[in-house]
Amino acid sequence: MPDLERPVMAVSRAVTNLVKVGRETINSSDDAILKQDMPSALVRVEGASKFLEEASGMLKVDPYSGPA
């Protein structure tokens, strides 16, 4: 299994940027549905990104993920 740390960190940075833009959009929007639904969606996206980081870290230290 190749080391996924660098690509996962790239995804994490992209998610951080996406969440920042999402929050700015919420703050500048008059759309009530967006203001209601977007915050929980952003929390879920952030959570998924953290799970991806954790999974990548677990794979890195898993002895069965290394070269045979």
All heavy atoms as TSV, in Angstrom:
chain	resi	resn	atom	element	x	y	z
A	1	MET	N	N	0.844	-1.164	0.000
A	1	MET	CA	C	0.000	0.000	0.000
A	1	MET	C	C	0.898	1.238	0.000
A	1	MET	O	O	1.754	1.378	0.871
A	1	MET	CB	C	-0.887	-0.029	1.238
A	1	MET	CG	C	-1.769	1.176	1.417
A	1	MET	SD	S	-2.999	1.367	0.160
A	1	MET	CE	C	-4.382	0.592	0.876
A	2	PRO	N	N	0.741	2.132	-0.958
A	2	PRO	CA	C	1.586	3.336	-0.984
A	2	PRO	C	C	1.227	4.287	0.164
A	2	PRO	O	O	0.122	4.236	0.694
A	2	PRO	CB	C	1.257	3.966	-2.337
A	2	PRO	CG	C	-0.102	3.467	-2.671
A	2	PRO	CD	C	-0.203	2.088	-2.062
A	3	ASP	N	N	2.167	5.127	0.528
A	3	ASP	CA	C	1.934	6.128	1.565
A	3	ASP	C	C	0.959	7.178	1.024
A	3	ASP	O	O	1.223	7.826	0.009
A	3	ASP	CB	C	3.257	6.779	1.968
A	3	ASP	CG	C	3.109	7.776	3.108
A	3	ASP	OD1	O	2.000	7.878	3.678
A	3	ASP	OD2	O	4.096	8.442	3.433
A	4	LEU	N	N	-0.154	7.329	1.683
A	4	LEU	CA	C	-1.203	8.252	1.230
A	4	LEU	C	C	-1.168	9.593	1.953
A	4	LEU	O	O	-2.051	10.425	1.733
A	4	LEU	CB	C	-2.573	7.595	1.430
A	4	LEU	CG	C	-2.798	6.295	0.676
A	4	LEU	CD1	C	-4.133	5.698	1.067
A	4	LEU	CD2	C	-2.724	6.523	-0.818
A	5	GLU	N	N	-0.161	9.814	2.784
A	5	GLU	CA	C	-0.138	11.019	3.606
A	5	GLU	C	C	-0.195	12.303	2.773
A	5	GLU	O	O	-0.998	13.199	3.070
A	5	GLU	CB	C	1.106	11.025	4.491
A	5	GLU	CG	C	1.116	12.178	5.477
A	5	GLU	CD	C	2.290	12.095	6.442
A	5	GLU	OE1	O	3.289	11.419	6.131
A	5	GLU	OE2	O	2.193	12.717	7.502
A	6	ARG	N	N	0.616	12.407	1.743
A	6	ARG	CA	C	0.632	13.653	0.944
A	6	ARG	C	C	-0.683	13.903	0.210
A	6	ARG	O	O	-1.232	15.008	0.291
A	6	ARG	CB	C	1.813	13.644	-0.023
A	6	ARG	CG	C	3.144	13.835	0.719
A	6	ARG	CD	C	4.286	13.904	-0.213
A	6	ARG	NE	N	4.087	15.013	-1.161
A	6	ARG	CZ	C	4.972	15.448	-1.996
A	6	ARG	NH1	N	6.151	14.870	-2.044
A	6	ARG	NH2	N	4.725	16.439	-2.805
A	7	PRO	N	N	-1.245	12.915	-0.506
A	7	PRO	CA	C	-2.519	13.191	-1.172
A	7	PRO	C	C	-3.652	13.462	-0.186
A	7	PRO	O	O	-4.512	14.307	-0.443
A	7	PRO	CB	C	-2.804	11.944	-2.001
A	7	PRO	CG	C	-1.715	10.986	-1.768
A	7	PRO	CD	C	-0.694	11.625	-0.893
A	8	VAL	N	N	-3.632	12.786	0.956
A	8	VAL	CA	C	-4.674	13.024	1.960
A	8	VAL	C	C	-4.541	14.438	2.524
A	8	VAL	O	O	-5.548	15.121	2.746
A	8	VAL	CB	C	-4.633	11.946	3.067
A	8	VAL	CG1	C	-5.481	12.341	4.260
A	8	VAL	CG2	C	-5.094	10.611	2.503
A	9	MET	N	N	-3.338	14.901	2.740
A	9	MET	CA	C	-3.145	16.274	3.228
A	9	MET	C	C	-3.622	17.284	2.180
A	9	MET	O	O	-4.195	18.322	2.529
A	9	MET	CB	C	-1.679	16.524	3.588
A	9	MET	CG	C	-1.250	15.852	4.866
A	9	MET	SD	S	-2.201	16.430	6.300
A	9	MET	CE	C	-3.036	14.940	6.773
A	10	ALA	N	N	-3.422	16.983	0.910
A	10	ALA	CA	C	-3.925	17.867	-0.148
A	10	ALA	C	C	-5.449	17.929	-0.112
A	10	ALA	O	O	-6.050	19.004	-0.246
A	10	ALA	CB	C	-3.434	17.397	-1.514
A	11	VAL	N	N	-6.073	16.783	0.088
A	11	VAL	CA	C	-7.538	16.752	0.199
A	11	VAL	C	C	-7.981	17.534	1.432
A	11	VAL	O	O	-8.943	18.306	1.380
A	11	VAL	CB	C	-8.048	15.292	0.260
A	11	VAL	CG1	C	-9.522	15.233	0.644
A	11	VAL	CG2	C	-7.816	14.595	-1.066
A	12	SER	N	N	-7.282	17.372	2.539
A	12	SER	CA	C	-7.634	18.085	3.767
A	12	SER	C	C	-7.541	19.598	3.586
A	12	SER	O	O	-8.405	20.341	4.071
A	12	SER	CB	C	-6.732	17.640	4.918
A	12	SER	OG	O	-6.975	16.295	5.224
A	13	ARG	N	N	-6.499	20.036	2.893
A	13	ARG	CA	C	-6.374	21.481	2.637
A	13	ARG	C	C	-7.513	21.974	1.747
A	13	ARG	O	O	-8.066	23.054	1.961
A	13	ARG	CB	C	-5.016	21.790	2.010
A	13	ARG	CG	C	-3.870	21.741	2.997
A	13	ARG	CD	C	-2.566	22.293	2.415
A	13	ARG	NE	N	-2.118	21.581	1.227
A	13	ARG	CZ	C	-1.379	20.480	1.225
A	13	ARG	NH1	N	-1.008	19.938	2.368
A	13	ARG	NH2	N	-1.015	19.909	0.102
A	14	ALA	N	N	-7.879	21.170	0.752
A	14	ALA	CA	C	-8.994	21.543	-0.130
A	14	ALA	C	C	-10.306	21.598	0.650
A	14	ALA	O	O	-11.125	22.503	0.447
A	14	ALA	CB	C	-9.102	20.562	-1.291
A	15	VAL	N	N	-10.500	20.654	1.556
A	15	VAL	CA	C	-11.717	20.655	2.378
A	15	VAL	C	C	-11.735	21.877	3.288
A	15	VAL	O	O	-12.780	22.526	3.444
A	15	VAL	CB	C	-11.832	19.345	3.186
A	15	VAL	CG1	C	-12.894	19.459	4.273
A	15	VAL	CG2	C	-12.131	18.175	2.261
A	16	THR	N	N	-10.608	22.212	3.868
A	16	THR	CA	C	-10.534	23.410	4.718
A	16	THR	C	C	-10.928	24.644	3.927
A	16	THR	O	O	-11.701	25.490	4.410
A	16	THR	CB	C	-9.113	23.568	5.298
A	16	THR	OG1	O	-8.828	22.428	6.103
A	16	THR	CG2	C	-8.986	24.830	6.129
A	17	ASN	N	N	-10.437	24.750	2.714
A	17	ASN	CA	C	-10.786	25.890	1.858
A	17	ASN	C	C	-12.272	25.867	1.502
A	17	ASN	O	O	-12.939	26.899	1.534
A	17	ASN	CB	C	-9.933	25.883	0.597
A	17	ASN	CG	C	-10.111	27.151	-0.198
A	17	ASN	OD1	O	-10.037	28.248	0.348
A	17	ASN	ND2	N	-10.361	27.012	-1.490
A	18	LEU	N	N	-12.792	24.693	1.172
A	18	LEU	CA	C	-14.205	24.553	0.845
A	18	LEU	C	C	-15.087	24.984	2.011
A	18	LEU	O	O	-16.065	25.713	1.829
A	18	LEU	CB	C	-14.516	23.103	0.469
A	18	LEU	CG	C	-15.984	22.758	0.234
A	18	LEU	CD1	C	-16.491	23.428	-1.026
A	18	LEU	CD2	C	-16.175	21.257	0.171
A	19	VAL	N	N	-14.734	24.572	3.211
A	19	VAL	CA	C	-15.508	24.922	4.401
A	19	VAL	C	C	-15.447	26.430	4.642
A	19	VAL	O	O	-16.460	27.065	4.976
A	19	VAL	CB	C	-15.027	24.115	5.626
A	19	VAL	CG1	C	-15.623	24.644	6.916
A	19	VAL	CG2	C	-15.363	22.642	5.438
A	20	LYS	N	N	-14.280	27.011	4.453
A	20	LYS	CA	C	-14.140	28.466	4.615
A	20	LYS	C	C	-15.049	29.203	3.637
A	20	LYS	O	O	-15.782	30.121	4.024
A	20	LYS	CB	C	-12.678	28.875	4.384
A	20	LYS	CG	C	-12.432	30.352	4.485
A	20	LYS	CD	C	-10.987	30.692	4.172
A	20	LYS	CE	C	-10.810	32.186	4.105
A	20	LYS	NZ	N	-9.546	32.559	3.489
A	21	VAL	N	N	-15.028	28.795	2.384
A	21	VAL	CA	C	-15.878	29.422	1.370
A	21	VAL	C	C	-17.355	29.177	1.689
A	21	VAL	O	O	-18.189	30.073	1.545
A	21	VAL	CB	C	-15.510	28.910	-0.044
A	21	VAL	CG1	C	-16.527	29.364	-1.074
A	21	VAL	CG2	C	-14.116	29.370	-0.426
A	22	GLY	N	N	-17.668	27.971	2.155
A	22	GLY	CA	C	-19.042	27.664	2.541
A	22	GLY	C	C	-19.534	28.561	3.656
A	22	GLY	O	O	-20.665	29.066	3.608
A	23	ARG	N	N	-18.714	28.780	4.658
A	23	ARG	CA	C	-19.113	29.667	5.770
A	23	ARG	C	C	-19.272	31.107	5.304
A	23	ARG	O	O	-20.183	31.814	5.735
A	23	ARG	CB	C	-18.097	29.555	6.895
A	23	ARG	CG	C	-18.193	28.228	7.607
A	23	ARG	CD	C	-17.429	28.200	8.920
A	23	ARG	NE	N	-17.665	26.924	9.574
A	23	ARG	CZ	C	-16.730	26.062	9.905
A	23	ARG	NH1	N	-15.455	26.346	9.668
A	23	ARG	NH2	N	-17.033	24.922	10.494
A	24	GLU	N	N	-18.381	31.549	4.436
A	24	GLU	CA	C	-18.514	32.904	3.881
A	24	GLU	C	C	-19.808	33.030	3.073
A	24	GLU	O	O	-20.481	34.061	3.132
A	24	GLU	CB	C	-17.302	33.237	3.010
A	24	GLU	CG	C	-16.022	33.420	3.796
A	24	GLU	CD	C	-14.786	33.515	2.921
A	24	GLU	OE1	O	-14.895	33.388	1.676
A	24	GLU	OE2	O	-13.687	33.695	3.481
A	25	THR	N	N	-20.138	31.978	2.343
A	25	THR	CA	C	-21.368	31.981	1.561
A	25	THR	C	C	-22.583	32.054	2.467
A	25	THR	O	O	-23.538	32.800	2.201
A	25	THR	CB	C	-21.434	30.720	0.668
A	25	THR	OG1	O	-20.302	30.706	-0.196
A	25	THR	CG2	C	-22.704	30.691	-0.156
A	26	ILE	N	N	-22.555	31.291	3.546
A	26	ILE	CA	C	-23.657	31.331	4.514
A	26	ILE	C	C	-23.827	32.742	5.060
A	26	ILE	O	O	-24.942	33.263	5.141
A	26	ILE	CB	C	-23.403	30.342	5.674
A	26	ILE	CG1	C	-23.482	28.903	5.172
A	26	ILE	CG2	C	-24.389	30.568	6.818
A	26	ILE	CD1	C	-22.951	27.879	6.160
A	27	ASN	N	N	-22.721	33.358	5.436
A	27	ASN	CA	C	-22.777	34.692	6.048
A	27	ASN	C	C	-23.244	35.769	5.086
A	27	ASN	O	O	-23.820	36.769	5.520
A	27	ASN	CB	C	-21.411	35.063	6.624
A	27	ASN	CG	C	-21.051	34.217	7.821
A	27	ASN	OD1	O	-21.909	33.716	8.530
A	27	ASN	ND2	N	-19.766	34.033	8.048
A	28	SER	N	N	-23.021	35.575	3.805
A	28	SER	CA	C	-23.379	36.618	2.847
A	28	SER	C	C	-24.692	36.327	2.112
A	28	SER	O	O	-25.127	37.134	1.299
A	28	SER	CB	C	-22.259	36.797	1.828
A	28	SER	OG	O	-22.108	35.629	1.044
A	29	SER	N	N	-25.330	35.206	2.429
A	29	SER	CA	C	-26.534	34.812	1.694
A	29	SER	C	C	-27.803	35.215	2.436
A	29	SER	O	O	-27.837	35.280	3.665
A	29	SER	CB	C	-26.543	33.297	1.485
A	29	SER	OG	O	-27.726	32.892	0.850
A	30	ASP	N	N	-28.850	35.453	1.671
A	30	ASP	CA	C	-30.175	35.702	2.237
A	30	ASP	C	C	-31.051	34.450	2.135
A	30	ASP	O	O	-32.211	34.479	2.546
A	30	ASP	CB	C	-30.856	36.856	1.489
A	30	ASP	CG	C	-30.151	38.180	1.711
A	30	ASP	OD1	O	-29.539	38.354	2.788
A	30	ASP	OD2	O	-30.196	39.027	0.805
A	31	ASP	N	N	-30.518	33.378	1.593
A	31	ASP	CA	C	-31.261	32.145	1.377
A	31	ASP	C	C	-31.431	31.403	2.703
A	31	ASP	O	O	-30.470	30.867	3.266
A	31	ASP	CB	C	-30.517	31.283	0.363
A	31	ASP	CG	C	-31.280	30.037	-0.047
A	31	ASP	OD1	O	-32.061	29.509	0.773
A	31	ASP	OD2	O	-31.082	29.588	-1.187
A	32	ALA	N	N	-32.658	31.336	3.188
A	32	ALA	CA	C	-32.940	30.719	4.490
A	32	ALA	C	C	-32.645	29.217	4.485
A	32	ALA	O	O	-32.144	28.675	5.477
A	32	ALA	CB	C	-34.386	30.967	4.889
A	33	ILE	N	N	-32.950	28.554	3.381
A	33	ILE	CA	C	-32.705	27.115	3.313
A	33	ILE	C	C	-31.202	26.837	3.335
A	33	ILE	O	O	-30.737	25.930	4.036
A	33	ILE	CB	C	-33.370	26.494	2.068
A	33	ILE	CG1	C	-34.889	26.609	2.190
A	33	ILE	CG2	C	-32.951	25.044	1.890
A	33	ILE	CD1	C	-35.654	26.194	0.956
A	34	LEU	N	N	-30.429	27.609	2.596
A	34	LEU	CA	C	-28.980	27.457	2.600
A	34	LEU	C	C	-28.434	27.675	4.007
A	34	LEU	O	O	-27.617	26.892	4.488
A	34	LEU	CB	C	-28.334	28.445	1.627
A	34	LEU	CG	C	-26.825	28.332	1.544
A	34	LEU	CD1	C	-26.396	28.116	0.108
A	34	LEU	CD2	C	-26.170	29.570	2.102
A	35	LYS	N	N	-28.907	28.712	4.690
A	35	LYS	CA	C	-28.436	29.009	6.042
A	35	LYS	C	C	-28.815	27.905	7.020
A	35	LYS	O	O	-28.116	27.679	7.997
A	35	LYS	CB	C	-28.987	30.347	6.523
A	35	LYS	CG	C	-28.348	31.532	5.856
A	35	LYS	CD	C	-28.894	32.829	6.413
A	35	LYS	CE	C	-28.193	33.992	5.769
A	35	LYS	NZ	N	-27.460	34.793	6.717
A	36	GLN	N	N	-29.904	27.224	6.739
A	36	GLN	CA	C	-30.358	26.143	7.606
A	36	GLN	C	C	-29.591	24.853	7.347
A	36	GLN	O	O	-29.201	24.155	8.286
A	36	GLN	CB	C	-31.849	25.904	7.384
A	36	GLN	CG	C	-32.419	24.738	8.155
A	36	GLN	CD	C	-33.883	24.507	7.813
A	36	GLN	OE1	O	-34.597	25.431	7.443
A	36	GLN	NE2	N	-34.314	23.274	7.933
A	37	ASP	N	N	-29.384	24.517	6.091
A	37	ASP	CA	C	-28.820	23.216	5.729
A	37	ASP	C	C	-27.302	23.188	5.585
A	37	ASP	O	O	-26.680	22.151	5.824
A	37	ASP	CB	C	-29.438	22.726	4.416
A	37	ASP	CG	C	-30.918	22.396	4.558
A	37	ASP	OD1	O	-31.400	22.275	5.707
A	37	ASP	OD2	O	-31.593	22.270	3.525
A	38	MET	N	N	-26.713	24.280	5.175
A	38	MET	CA	C	-25.278	24.285	4.884
A	38	MET	C	C	-24.392	24.032	6.105
A	38	MET	O	O	-23.415	23.276	5.987
A	38	MET	CB	C	-24.877	25.595	4.213
A	38	MET	CG	C	-23.417	25.676	3.839
A	38	MET	SD	S	-23.002	24.709	2.401
A	38	MET	CE	C	-23.239	25.922	1.148
A	39	PRO	N	N	-24.668	24.613	7.276
A	39	PRO	CA	C	-23.754	24.372	8.401
A	39	PRO	C	C	-23.583	22.890	8.739
A	39	PRO	O	O	-22.460	22.427	8.950
A	39	PRO	CB	C	-24.402	25.141	9.559
A	39	PRO	CG	C	-25.152	26.244	8.888
A	39	PRO	CD	C	-25.684	25.631	7.626
A	40	SER	N	N	-24.669	22.133	8.752
A	40	SER	CA	C	-24.527	20.704	9.080
A	40	SER	C	C	-23.791	19.961	7.962
A	40	SER	O	O	-23.046	19.016	8.233
A	40	SER	CB	C	-25.894	20.071	9.348
A	40	SER	OG	O	-26.718	20.134	8.200
A	41	ALA	N	N	-23.980	20.383	6.719
A	41	ALA	CA	C	-23.252	19.762	5.614
A	41	ALA	C	C	-21.755	20.031	5.756
A	41	ALA	O	O	-20.927	19.134	5.516
A	41	ALA	CB	C	-23.766	20.283	4.276
A	42	LEU	N	N	-21.391	21.231	6.157
A	42	LEU	CA	C	-19.979	21.563	6.343
A	42	LEU	C	C	-19.371	20.747	7.475
A	42	LEU	O	O	-18.222	20.289	7.371
A	42	LEU	CB	C	-19.812	23.065	6.606
A	42	LEU	CG	C	-20.195	23.989	5.455
A	42	LEU	CD1	C	-20.076	25.451	5.894
A	42	LEU	CD2	C	-19.365	23.725	4.216
A	43	VAL	N	N	-20.133	20.546	8.536
A	43	VAL	CA	C	-19.650	19.724	9.653
A	43	VAL	C	C	-19.408	18.296	9.187
A	43	VAL	O	O	-18.395	17.674	9.534
A	43	VAL	CB	C	-20.654	19.770	10.830
A	43	VAL	CG1	C	-20.331	18.707	11.876
A	43	VAL	CG2	C	-20.669	21.151	11.468
A	44	ARG	N	N	-20.304	17.762	8.368
A	44	ARG	CA	C	-20.135	16.398	7.865
A	44	ARG	C	C	-18.917	16.288	6.951
A	44	ARG	O	O	-18.167	15.300	7.012
A	44	ARG	CB	C	-21.402	15.936	7.138
A	44	ARG	CG	C	-22.553	15.641	8.093
A	44	ARG	CD	C	-23.686	14.888	7.432
A	44	ARG	NE	N	-24.240	15.546	6.266
A	44	ARG	CZ	C	-25.262	16.399	6.282
A	44	ARG	NH1	N	-25.835	16.729	7.423
A	44	ARG	NH2	N	-25.715	16.919	5.170
A	45	VAL	N	N	-18.701	17.290	6.117
A	45	VAL	CA	C	-17.538	17.273	5.226
A	45	VAL	C	C	-16.249	17.338	6.045
A	45	VAL	O	O	-15.293	16.610	5.772
A	45	VAL	CB	C	-17.616	18.430	4.203
A	45	VAL	CG1	C	-16.305	18.618	3.476
A	45	VAL	CG2	C	-18.744	18.183	3.219
A	46	GLU	N	N	-16.228	18.203	7.048
A	46	GLU	CA	C	-15.044	18.287	7.910
A	46	GLU	C	C	-14.795	16.963	8.622
A	46	GLU	O	O	-13.651	16.515	8.724
A	46	GLU	CB	C	-15.218	19.391	8.952
A	46	GLU	CG	C	-15.021	20.781	8.427
A	46	GLU	CD	C	-15.226	21.837	9.498
A	46	GLU	OE1	O	-16.263	21.825	10.180
A	46	GLU	OE2	O	-14.330	22.684	9.637
A	47	GLY	N	N	-15.862	16.347	9.112
A	47	GLY	CA	C	-15.724	15.059	9.793
A	47	GLY	C	C	-15.183	13.983	8.871
A	47	GLY	O	O	-14.313	13.188	9.260
A	48	ALA	N	N	-15.684	13.947	7.651
A	48	ALA	CA	C	-15.202	12.962	6.678
A	48	ALA	C	C	-13.720	13.173	6.385
A	48	ALA	O	O	-12.959	12.207	6.250
A	48	ALA	CB	C	-16.025	13.047	5.396
A	49	SER	N	N	-13.299	14.422	6.310
A	49	SER	CA	C	-11.898	14.725	6.068
A	49	SER	C	C	-11.031	14.239	7.230
A	49	SER	O	O	-9.957	13.667	7.014
A	49	SER	CB	C	-11.724	16.233	5.862
A	49	SER	OG	O	-10.366	16.567	5.676
A	50	LYS	N	N	-11.499	14.435	8.438
A	50	LYS	CA	C	-10.746	13.967	9.614
A	50	LYS	C	C	-10.658	12.443	9.626
A	50	LYS	O	O	-9.610	11.878	9.941
A	50	LYS	CB	C	-11.387	14.463	10.910
A	50	LYS	CG	C	-11.342	15.957	11.090
A	50	LYS	CD	C	-9.923	16.466	11.171
A	50	LYS	CE	C	-9.912	17.976	11.256
A	50	LYS	NZ	N	-8.653	18.549	10.826
A	51	PHE	N	N	-11.768	11.767	9.272
A	51	PHE	CA	C	-11.740	10.302	9.198
A	51	PHE	C	C	-10.738	9.831	8.150
A	51	PHE	O	O	-10.037	8.842	8.350
A	51	PHE	CB	C	-13.121	9.738	8.883
A	51	PHE	CG	C	-14.076	9.762	10.047
A	51	PHE	CD1	C	-15.420	10.012	9.840
A	51	PHE	CD2	C	-13.652	9.505	11.340
A	51	PHE	CE1	C	-16.316	10.027	10.893
A	51	PHE	CE2	C	-14.541	9.518	12.405
A	51	PHE	CZ	C	-15.875	9.773	12.183
A	52	LEU	N	N	-10.675	10.524	7.032
A	52	LEU	CA	C	-9.721	10.172	5.985
A	52	LEU	C	C	-8.289	10.322	6.497
A	52	LEU	O	O	-7.438	9.458	6.261
A	52	LEU	CB	C	-9.944	11.041	4.747
A	52	LEU	CG	C	-9.039	10.782	3.559
A	52	LEU	CD1	C	-9.232	9.364	3.026
A	52	LEU	CD2	C	-9.304	11.799	2.457
A	53	GLU	N	N	-8.015	11.406	7.210
A	53	GLU	CA	C	-6.687	11.612	7.785
A	53	GLU	C	C	-6.345	10.484	8.768
A	53	GLU	O	O	-5.225	9.959	8.750
A	53	GLU	CB	C	-6.616	12.952	8.507
A	53	GLU	CG	C	-6.639	14.147	7.603
A	53	GLU	CD	C	-6.685	15.449	8.382
A	53	GLU	OE1	O	-6.202	15.507	9.536
A	53	GLU	OE2	O	-7.219	16.431	7.838
A	54	GLU	N	N	-7.307	10.139	9.621
A	54	GLU	CA	C	-7.076	9.080	10.597
A	54	GLU	C	C	-6.833	7.735	9.910
A	54	GLU	O	O	-5.935	6.989	10.306
A	54	GLU	CB	C	-8.270	8.968	11.547
A	54	GLU	CG	C	-8.402	10.134	12.498
A	54	GLU	CD	C	-9.690	10.076	13.321
A	54	GLU	OE1	O	-10.346	9.008	13.358
A	54	GLU	OE2	O	-10.043	11.104	13.911
A	55	ALA	N	N	-7.616	7.436	8.888
A	55	ALA	CA	C	-7.444	6.175	8.166
A	55	ALA	C	C	-6.074	6.113	7.496
A	55	ALA	O	O	-5.405	5.073	7.513
A	55	ALA	CB	C	-8.549	6.014	7.129
A	56	SER	N	N	-5.648	7.222	6.928
A	56	SER	CA	C	-4.333	7.280	6.296
A	56	SER	C	C	-3.237	7.024	7.321
A	56	SER	O	O	-2.287	6.277	7.063
A	56	SER	CB	C	-4.140	8.646	5.632
A	56	SER	OG	O	-2.818	8.805	5.191
A	57	GLY	N	N	-3.372	7.625	8.483
A	57	GLY	CA	C	-2.393	7.411	9.551
A	57	GLY	C	C	-2.368	5.972	10.030
A	57	GLY	O	O	-1.308	5.405	10.294
A	58	MET	N	N	-3.547	5.372	10.134
A	58	MET	CA	C	-3.633	3.975	10.563
A	58	MET	C	C	-2.993	3.041	9.533
A	58	MET	O	O	-2.309	2.083	9.894
A	58	MET	CB	C	-5.087	3.592	10.816
A	58	MET	CG	C	-5.652	4.261	12.063
A	58	MET	SD	S	-7.449	4.225	12.259
A	58	MET	CE	C	-7.880	2.554	11.986
A	59	LEU	N	N	-3.207	3.334	8.253
A	59	LEU	CA	C	-2.584	2.520	7.206
A	59	LEU	C	C	-1.066	2.636	7.245
A	59	LEU	O	O	-0.352	1.660	6.999
A	59	LEU	CB	C	-3.096	2.935	5.827
A	59	LEU	CG	C	-4.458	2.419	5.435
A	59	LEU	CD1	C	-4.913	3.073	4.133
A	59	LEU	CD2	C	-4.457	0.904	5.294
A	60	LYS	N	N	-0.592	3.829	7.555
A	60	LYS	CA	C	0.857	4.069	7.559
A	60	LYS	C	C	1.557	3.227	8.628
A	60	LYS	O	O	2.672	2.758	8.415
A	60	LYS	CB	C	1.124	5.553	7.783
A	60	LYS	CG	C	2.549	5.953	7.563
A	60	LYS	CD	C	2.699	7.458	7.589
A	60	LYS	CE	C	4.101	7.830	7.233
A	60	LYS	NZ	N	4.265	9.266	7.078
A	61	VAL	N	N	0.899	3.024	9.752
A	61	VAL	CA	C	1.535	2.260	10.837
A	61	VAL	C	C	1.133	0.788	10.842
A	61	VAL	O	O	1.676	0.004	11.613
A	61	VAL	CB	C	1.227	2.881	12.228
A	61	VAL	CG1	C	1.780	4.292	12.306
A	61	VAL	CG2	C	-0.245	2.855	12.539
A	62	ASP	N	N	0.212	0.401	9.970
A	62	ASP	CA	C	-0.231	-0.993	9.900
A	62	ASP	C	C	0.874	-1.848	9.293
A	62	ASP	O	O	1.293	-1.632	8.164
A	62	ASP	CB	C	-1.500	-1.084	9.050
A	62	ASP	CG	C	-2.042	-2.500	8.941
A	62	ASP	OD1	O	-1.586	-3.391	9.690
A	62	ASP	OD2	O	-2.932	-2.719	8.105
A	63	PRO	N	N	1.339	-2.852	10.031
A	63	PRO	CA	C	2.446	-3.682	9.495
A	63	PRO	C	C	2.044	-4.462	8.237
A	63	PRO	O	O	2.901	-4.837	7.449
A	63	PRO	CB	C	2.787	-4.623	10.654
A	63	PRO	CG	C	1.594	-4.612	11.537
A	63	PRO	CD	C	0.920	-3.282	11.340
A	64	TYR	N	N	0.777	-4.693	8.026
A	64	TYR	CA	C	0.332	-5.437	6.850
A	64	TYR	C	C	0.180	-4.556	5.616
A	64	TYR	O	O	-0.111	-5.031	4.537
A	64	TYR	CB	C	-0.988	-6.163	7.141
A	64	TYR	CG	C	-0.827	-7.232	8.186
A	64	TYR	CD1	C	-1.333	-7.045	9.457
A	64	TYR	CD2	C	-0.150	-8.411	7.901
A	64	TYR	CE1	C	-1.174	-8.029	10.425
A	64	TYR	CE2	C	0.019	-9.399	8.864
A	64	TYR	CZ	C	-0.508	-9.191	10.128
A	64	TYR	OH	O	-0.342	-10.158	11.073
A	65	SER	N	N	0.359	-3.243	5.783
A	65	SER	CA	C	0.252	-2.325	4.648
A	65	SER	C	C	1.611	-2.046	3.997
A	65	SER	O	O	1.681	-1.382	2.986
A	65	SER	CB	C	-0.352	-0.991	5.094
A	65	SER	OG	O	-1.698	-1.167	5.478
A	66	GLY	N	N	2.667	-2.532	4.593
A	66	GLY	CA	C	3.999	-2.316	4.062
A	66	GLY	C	C	4.355	-3.309	2.983
A	66	GLY	O	O	3.606	-4.235	2.681
A	67	PRO	N	N	5.522	-3.142	2.399
A	67	PRO	CA	C	5.969	-4.082	1.356
A	67	PRO	C	C	6.163	-5.477	1.937
A	67	PRO	O	O	6.562	-5.644	3.086
A	67	PRO	CB	C	7.295	-3.510	0.873
A	67	PRO	CG	C	7.559	-2.286	1.651
A	67	PRO	CD	C	6.453	-2.087	2.640
A	68	ALA	N	N	5.892	-6.450	1.125
A	68	ALA	CA	C	6.035	-7.843	1.575
A	68	ALA	C	C	7.449	-8.315	1.427
A	68	ALA	O	O	8.242	-7.841	0.713
A	68	ALA	CB	C	5.112	-8.732	0.772
